[in-house]
Amino acid sequence: MLGSAVVLYLLVGWLEGFGVSLERPPGNWLVDIDRQAALDAVGNAAEVISGLLAMALTVVAIVVELAATRYTHRITDLFIRAPINAVVMSFFVLTAVLCLWIAATFGGQPPHAGPLPHAALWLPLIMVTGCLLILLPYFAFVFAFVSPLNVIKRLRGQARLCIVHSLKQGADDRGTVLQIIEELSDLARGALEQNDRAISMAAIDALADLLRDLHETRDSLPDSWFRVEGEVSQDPDFVSMDPRTRESLGRVGGWLEIKVLRQFLDFFRGSLGRTRDVGGFVALETRTLALETAGSEGGGIDLYQKFFNSYLRAAINGSDLRIAYHVLAQYRRLAEQLLEDGRGEQTREIAEYMRYYGQLGDERGMSFLLETVAYDISLLVEHAAQLDGPALDGLLQIFLEVDRPEEPLPGEEDHLLGVRRVQVQLATFFLARDDEPRARLIYQDMAGDRRERLHVIYDELSREERPSYWEFTDRGVNFAYLPPERRAQLATFFSWFGGDLESRD
């Protein structure tokens, strides 16, 4: 931009023919300048700069307040604290004051024999030029600054610096970390209210990254950093916490994890019935954090289990079946990974929680939730069988208890049809593996079923050939599908019930 202005200036000078030439020393240009005209221009420049400053302040105030109203008032605080704003505004004010003083004090006086006689003319003109040149870049900076994604990145970087500062210098920056968490949380809530999913997810991801940063430096931070005292104890999320609970918090499953996960739970509740993909993203981040940051510490996994249970409770209380469906998928994937890590006892606990919330949802009229729980626990049973782990029989027992009570109330004859269908699917899995004893356990659980229900299950499983559900879902699976090698076991399983179930058309 400055280069373009210089070129235009030289072009105009050449067209006017007033002797501008690159061959002349720049000092000659200063000698030939019309001093009075230049001083008049400097005086007018004070008014121009004052007007530009007023315009800039107006534009900035409108843009920043609109962003603060839409997302969080903390954007205003962050913007005011940005050093570049003080630099730009100070430069505008300094230029206006200098132009005003020079116009008032140097007018009509001949130049003196100083080092640069025309400095009173050229210095303010250079500063005015600078004000004009930085105006558009400054506006670009303002618009970029108030972008929520950039605010999130900035807060994310500040949080990392606080943890590093605590690590290297032993400083207590926990209060700053708490403030950053609140700022990110406010931004996420504001975005949720505006149904701005991308920004909400970016803020959630930044909070998750904060826990990942803690995990990387956890062992090197001083013990005092993990105590719930000082500013941490006065935080709204901890002020009412029982003293014994505070003392139990340690390096794993400590106050920072609880603080972030409580924000996650708040976001999850806010997404119910509205932005379900945000709730699903919360569950996804919770699972990945559990696997990445809890390590081999059982207490860490226990904390994440509690929040998964809280998600399910919130979804059931909010009658949001779809988001509960997604939470169960993430919960089951967490349990599968624990199985692979040889932590079968924790997997069994998760299966028990899933069964409990499935039955609770069923009592609230969300019968499909119970079917989903049965399907997910059956996948855990299959995974345990493939790993040949000791948790298999315990998981199978939990699976067989999903449908309690076994018989529906009058008028709800098809109430447990989906659960029974999943039981048949698991039985075919065992038969395909030549594990008849476990398949027989499932048969014994279903032995008292009405034949009409068994007919319906057999027909559905024998005819369904679409592995994917015929509508778009995040899971993408068809609960009623059986692979051909397992479908071939239907006849064997249903033959145990007697009659002609296996030959029904």
TORDODO-389739 format. One line per 5 residues: their letters; for each residue x, y, z of C-alpha. Coordinates in steps of 0.05 Angstrom, whole numbers, plus 5000, padded with zeros to 4 digits. Each point is the difference from the previous one (the first is absolute). Layout:
N
a> X,Y,Z  ... .
***
This chain:
505
mlgsa> 5000,5000,5000  5056,5048,5018  5037,4983,4935  4937,5014,4960  4993,5068,5033 .
vvlyl> 5073,5017,4984  4991,4980,4927  4937,5042,4994  5035,5059,5032  5058,4996,4951 .
lvgwl> 4952,4993,4943  4960,5061,5020  5065,5039,5009  5023,4981,4931  4933,5018,4969 .
egfgv> 5001,5067,5035  5071,5011,4979  5021,5032,5065  5069,4969,4997  4994,4936,5040 .
slerp> 5057,4956,4977  5033,4938,5029  5066,5031,4978  4993,5057,5050  5022,4989,5072 .
pgnwl> 4942,4994,5048  5029,5059,5039  4985,5046,4941  4926,4980,5004  4999,5023,5073 .
vdidr> 5031,5068,4982  4950,5014,4945  4938,4983,5041  4948,5055,5012  5005,5008,5075 .
qaald> 4935,5036,5011  4960,4951,4957  5031,4942,5037  4983,5031,5068  4929,5010,4978 .
avgna> 4997,4927,4980  5028,4980,5068  4946,5041,5035  4945,4968,4959  5031,4932,5013 .
aevis> 4985,5007,5074  4926,5004,4983  5006,4941,4952  5035,4956,5050  4949,5018,5054 .
gllam> 4944,4980,4953  5035,4935,4982  5010,4984,5073  4927,5012,5015  4980,4956,4942 .
altvv> 5048,4945,5021  4975,5001,5071  4928,4997,4977  5012,4942,4953  5041,4962,5051 .
aivve> 4949,5010,5055  4943,4976,4956  5037,4938,4974  5027,4980,5068  4934,5009,5037 .
laatr> 4961,4962,4946  5049,4942,5008  4996,5004,5076  4924,5001,4998  4997,4940,4953 .
ythri> 5051,4956,5036  5029,5025,5066  5014,5067,5034  5071,4976,5013  5017,5016,4927 .
tdlfi> 4998,5074,5021  5049,4987,5057  5048,4962,4955  4997,5054,4947  5014,5057,5048 .
rapin> 5060,4962,5028  5030,4990,4931  5064,5044,4996  4990,5018,4926  4938,5040,5017 .
avvms> 5038,5045,5048  5056,5009,4948  4953,5019,4943  4956,5046,5040  5060,5034,5033 .
ffvlt> 5031,5011,4931  4937,5033,4975  4994,5045,5061  5075,5018,4998  4995,5018,4926 .
avlcl> 4939,5044,5010  5031,5037,5059  5067,5010,4963  4965,5028,4939  4959,5047,5043 .
wiaat> 5060,5027,5038  5044,5008,4938  4945,5038,4963  4991,5046,5060  5073,5014,5016 .
fggqp> 5039,4996,4934  4956,5040,4954  5032,5061,4967  5070,4985,5026  5056,4991,4950 .
phagp> 5039,4935,5004  5061,5001,5045  5068,4971,4984  4988,4937,5039  5019,4928,4981 .
lphaa> 4935,4994,4960  4968,5068,4992  4933,4973,4974  4992,4945,5053  4938,5037,5027 .
lwlpl> 4968,4987,4933  5023,4931,4980  4996,4964,5068  4925,5012,5009  4987,4986,4927 .
imvtg> 5036,4933,5007  4960,4984,5062  4934,5019,4966  5019,4955,4942  5013,4944,5050 .
cllil> 4932,5010,5032  4966,4995,4933  5040,4939,4980  4988,4960,5064  4925,5014,5002 .
lpyfa> 4978,4943,4954  5049,4949,5029  4976,5019,5069  4928,4988,4980  5021,4932,4972 .
fvfaf> 5033,4985,5067  4937,5019,5038  4955,4955,4958  5050,4943,5006  5007,5010,5075 .
vspln> 4925,4996,5015  4994,4937,4959  4979,4948,5052  5047,4947,4971  5060,5048,5007 .
vikrl> 4978,5017,5071  4998,4926,5017  5070,4990,4972  5026,5059,5039  4970,4975,5065 .
rgqar> 5026,4930,4986  5070,5028,4992  4995,5040,5065  4979,4938,5038  5059,4961,4974 .
lcivh> 5048,5056,5020  4971,5000,5070  5013,4926,5009  5070,5007,4971  5013,5059,5046 .
slkqg> 4977,4960,5060  5046,4943,4979  5063,5041,4988  4994,5053,5054  4954,4968,5051 .
addrg> 4951,5059,4993  4928,4991,5023  4962,5017,4936  4940,4957,5017  4955,5062,5006 .
tvlqi> 5018,5020,4929  4986,4930,4975  4932,5001,5034  4985,5067,4969  5018,4973,4931 .
ieels> 4955,4940,5010  4942,5046,5018  5014,5043,4939  5000,4940,4954  4938,4973,5033 .
dlarg> 4963,5067,4992  5019,5001,4927  4975,4929,4990  4934,5015,5035  4989,5063,4959 .
aleqn> 5013,4960,4936  4951,4947,5024  4946,5052,5010  5013,5024,4929  5001,4928,4973 .
drais> 5071,5012,4976  5025,4929,5004  5069,5010,4971  5019,5052,5052  4971,4959,5057 .
maaid> 5040,4939,4978  5064,5042,4992  4992,5025,5072  4987,4929,5025  5062,4975,4963 .
aladl> 5042,5056,5031  4977,4979,5070  5018,4928,4983  5069,5022,4976  5009,5034,5067 .
lrdlh> 4993,4933,5035  5048,4969,4950  5051,5054,5017  4991,4984,5073  5010,4926,4986 .
etrds> 5067,5014,4966  5027,5039,5059  4961,4968,5057  5059,4963,5031  5044,5063,5000 .
lpdsw> 4952,5049,5031  5007,5013,5075  4952,4968,5049  4972,5068,5019  4973,5008,4930 .
frveg> 4951,4943,5011  4973,5022,5068  4930,5030,5002  5019,5063,5038  5005,5074,4989 .
evsqd> 4967,5025,4937  4981,4929,4980  4960,4988,5064  4960,5064,4987  4980,4979,4930 .
pdfvs> 4925,4988,4993  5012,4927,4981  5039,4986,5064  4974,5049,5052  4946,4952,5024 .
mdprt> 5042,4936,4993  5005,4957,5062  5069,5008,5033  5011,4925,4998  4988,5000,4925 .
reslg> 5050,5057,4991  5053,4961,5037  4988,4939,4957  5017,5038,4936  5070,4985,4976 .
rvggw> 5043,5004,4938  4952,4955,4961  4927,5017,5002  5016,5067,5033  4968,5068,5001 .
leikv> 5018,5020,4929  4968,4937,4971  4938,5010,5042  4996,5074,4980  5005,4984,4925 .
lrqfl> 4953,4940,5003  4948,5040,5038  5002,5050,4943  4991,4942,4952  4939,4977,5039 .
dffrg> 4971,5070,4997  5011,5002,4925  4968,4931,4993  4938,5022,5037  4996,5063,4957 .
slgrt> 5002,4958,4937  4941,4955,5018  4945,5005,4949  5038,5053,4961  5072,4991,4977 .
rdvgg> 5006,4925,5011  5065,4996,4960  5032,5044,5053  4977,4952,5053  5028,4942,4960 .
fvale> 5066,5038,4993  5002,5009,5075  4993,4924,5009  5054,4988,4947  5049,5047,5035 .
trtla> 4985,4969,5067  5017,4931,4973  5064,5022,4967  5022,5038,5062  4985,4939,5044 .
letag> 5046,4958,4957  5054,5053,4989  5006,5032,5069  4976,4950,5052  5055,4950,4984 .
seggg> 5002,4938,5043  4971,5037,5060  4933,4970,5017  4978,5064,5035  5008,5039,4936 .
idlyq> 4955,4952,4961  4949,5000,5057  4993,5075,4994  4985,4996,4926  4951,4943,5013 .
kffns> 4962,5045,5048  4993,5054,4947  4978,4950,4948  4947,4978,5049  4980,5072,5011 .
ylraa> 4993,5010,4925  4953,4941,4996  4960,5024,5060  4994,5070,4969  4978,4970,4933 .
ingsd> 4947,4957,5033  4974,5058,5042  4997,5042,4938  4965,4944,4961  5053,5006,4945 .
lriay> 5005,4929,4974  5045,5018,4941  5056,5031,5040  4997,4943,5051  5009,4953,4940 .
hvlaq> 5064,5036,4982  5026,5002,5071  4991,4925,5007  5042,4990,4937  5058,5039,5030 .
yrrla> 4992,4967,5068  5003,4931,4967  5062,5018,4960  5033,5022,5065  4982,4932,5031 .
eqlle> 5028,4963,4939  5067,5035,5007  5002,4984,5074  4987,4927,4982  5060,5002,4953 .
dgrge> 5042,5030,5055  4983,4942,5046  4954,5041,5045  4941,4954,4998  4973,5019,5068 .
qtrei> 4990,5072,4979  4968,4976,4935  4951,4960,5041  4984,5061,5042  4985,5040,4937 .
aeymr> 4955,4945,4975  4962,5001,5066  4991,5075,4995  4976,4994,4929  4949,4948,5021 .
yygql> 4976,5044,5057  4990,5061,4956  4968,4958,4945  4948,4974,5049  4991,5070,5029 .
gderg> 4987,5027,4930  4952,4943,4987  4960,5019,5062  4996,5071,4973  4970,4976,4934 .
msfll> 5066,4997,4961  4996,4926,4981  5049,5007,4942  5053,5021,5050  4995,4932,5033 .
etvay> 5008,4966,4932  5061,5044,4986  5031,4980,5067  4988,4927,4984  5034,5008,4933 .
disll> 5060,5036,5029  5010,4951,5056  4994,4943,4950  5058,5032,4961  5040,5002,5065 .
vehaa> 4985,4926,5011  5023,4984,4929  5063,5041,5009  5016,4964,5065  4989,4933,4966 .
qldgp> 5047,5019,4943  5053,5021,5051  4986,4937,5041  5002,5042,5063  4976,4983,5070 .
aldgl> 4945,5053,4997  4959,4961,4949  4953,4962,5047  4989,5061,5045  4981,5042,4940 .
lqifl> 4954,4945,4974  4964,4997,5066  4989,5076,4999  4975,4994,4929  4948,4948,5020 .
evdrp> 4974,5046,5054  4987,5059,4953  4928,4979,4987  4977,4995,5072  4942,4996,5012 .
eeplp> 4994,4946,4947  4926,5009,4983  4969,5067,4979  4937,5028,5030  4934,4985,4965 .
geedh> 4993,5042,4938  5075,5004,4990  5011,4932,4967  5057,5024,4955  5035,5039,5055 .
llgvr> 5062,4956,5003  4999,4974,4929  5064,5038,4982  5037,4975,5061  4980,4928,4985 .
rvqvq> 5023,5008,4929  5069,5023,5024  5003,4938,5045  4987,4955,4940  5055,5037,4961 .
latff> 5049,4987,5056  4980,4927,5003  5016,4992,4926  5068,5032,5014  5016,4945,5051 .
lardd> 4973,4945,4955  5044,5025,4943  5059,4993,5048  4978,4930,5021  4985,5026,5070 .
eprar> 4933,4965,5011  5001,5004,5077  4997,5076,4999  4948,4999,4945  4959,4953,5044 .
liyqd> 5003,5051,5056  4965,5050,4954  4949,4947,4979  4984,4986,5073  4988,5074,5011 .
magdr> 4951,5001,4942  4968,4931,5011  4936,5029,5028  4988,5050,4944  4935,4998,4961 .
rerlh> 5005,4966,4933  4970,5060,4964  5059,5043,5022  5050,4946,4980  4968,4996,4931 .
viyde> 5007,5075,4991  5073,4999,5021  5017,4942,4954  4966,5032,4940  5035,5067,5011 .
lsree> 5070,4971,5008  4994,4949,4943  4976,5051,4949  5041,5062,5016  5059,5004,4953 .
rpsyw> 5019,5074,5006  5061,5009,5045  4991,5076,5001  4939,5036,5025  4957,5028,4944 .
eftdr> 5002,5070,5030  5062,5041,5016  5025,4992,5071  5068,5010,5033  5005,4927,5017 .
gvnfa> 4976,4978,4932  4984,4928,5023  4936,4961,4992  4984,4968,5067  4959,4945,4967 .
ylppe> 5055,4977,4952  5036,4933,5007  5061,4981,4958  4987,4939,4956  5043,4954,5042 .
rraql> 4960,5018,5062  4933,5000,4964  5013,4927,4984  4998,4985,5074  4929,5025,5009 .
atffs> 4970,4933,4983  5042,4965,5052  4983,5049,5055  4925,5002,4987  4997,4925,4994 .
wfggd> 5012,4997,5075  4932,5032,5011  4965,4943,4963  4948,5007,4946  5012,5029,4931 .
lesrd> 5027,5069,5016  5060,4990,4955  4957,4983,4940  4950,5058,5007  4994,5042,4937 .
***
